[in-house]
Amino acid sequence: MTEPQLDILYTEDQIQARIKDLSLQIRRDYGDEPMVLIGVLKGSLMFLADLSRHLGHQVRIDFMQLSSYEGGTSSTGVVQIRKDLDQTIEGERVLIVEDIVDTGLTLAHLRELLMTRHPSMLRAVSLLRKPEAAKVEATCEYVGFEIPNQFVVGYGLDYRERFRNLPYIGILLNPD
Ligand code: PRP
């Protein structure tokens, strides 16, 4: 790959401030009852780590890995389960934690799947959402930032597995 050209979309400070806001909303709605955060690997790792630290002591963390991408920049529309939850969520107050809702396929599929496991409450939070890229209706109760339909990397989001470790979110101007 040639040298990446990145335009910063959200700085580390902007991201962290927005996460604090989101955590206040979530705490208001979920209260101090036990809850389960389900991080969708791998993109949500940074967001989950930072968000969970604002959510108090009654939080359990589990992970799923799904994939709607075969690599590259466009969705194939195929959602596969690569890793399932370790524990049951029956009767639990569950919050799906996503880094981005793009076409909506992953989140819509995941919500449908998790509902069959009978949680007492199921909501979703995504740091980013691309309204213009939506192909299916995917409810997401908490959204950090609505962004334009451009290829973004950093803070968990990758391009061919690179850039996840950036503390900010940038627009990748020259994906090959
Ligand atoms: C990304 C992202 C979401 C999904 C959103 O994951 O983390 O899970 O795509 O896209 P959609 O709304 O079009 O379904 P990806 O499959 O790229 O895996 P990753 O998190 O490991 O990068």
Boltz pocket constraint, residues with backbone or C-beta under 6 A from the ligand:
constraints:
  - pocket:
      binder: B
      contacts: [[A, 40], [A, 41], [A, 42], [A, 43], [A, 44], [A, 66], [A, 67], [A, 68], [A, 69], [A, 75], [A, 98], [A, 99], [A, 100], [A, 101], [A, 102], [A, 103], [A, 104], [A, 105], [A, 106], [A, 107], [A, 156], [A, 157], [A, 158]]
      max_distance: 6.0
